[in-house]
Amino acid sequence: MQRKVMTMAVILIAFIALGYGYYQLQEVKAELQEVNDNSIKAVEQLQEDIEAMKSEMDGIESNLPTFAGVFSTTAYCKCEKCCGIWTDSPTKSGTIPQEGRTIAVDPDVIPLGTQVIIDGQIYTAEDTGSAVKGNVIDIYFNNHEETEEYGRQDREVWICA
């Protein structure tokens, strides 16, 4: 009889252990499912973030300046030597020329109103000139001494987006 009781106790303990193991297995399974669900959500969020970053990068790239080439740059001012009979005239686009802003261009190469970067300075194509043909840009200065000092220089030109 003692042997029977002992066998029953062992069987009972085995059932309890199996039941506890099953319970533990179900608990682990639930935790793993939660981890899996959270991982899926995290991957989906990462995919959304990557798409948003791609769109943002596309926007940035479209705003980057584009290389127009190396241009021969010269200088002019409003004096009679530089402008002849047009000394007191506005620019071709109707603005008053301003140092650090106004350049004369060949509008077949760079349309009037276009902003360009030369040596890190942003200029606006506001004027034309009889000597400004092809890849030539005439940079406006306030006085003739500065124009003579500038002379002629080859410079990289970038078109602003």
Secondary structure, 3 states (H helix, E strand, C coil): CHHHHHHHHHHHHHHHHHHHHHHHHHHHHHHHHHHHHHHHHHHHHHHHHHHHHHHHHHHHHHCCCEEEEEEEEEEECCCHHHHHHHCCCCCCCCCCCCCCCEEECCCCCCCCCCEEEECCEEEEEEECCCCCCCCEEEEECCCHHHHHHHCCEEEEEEECC
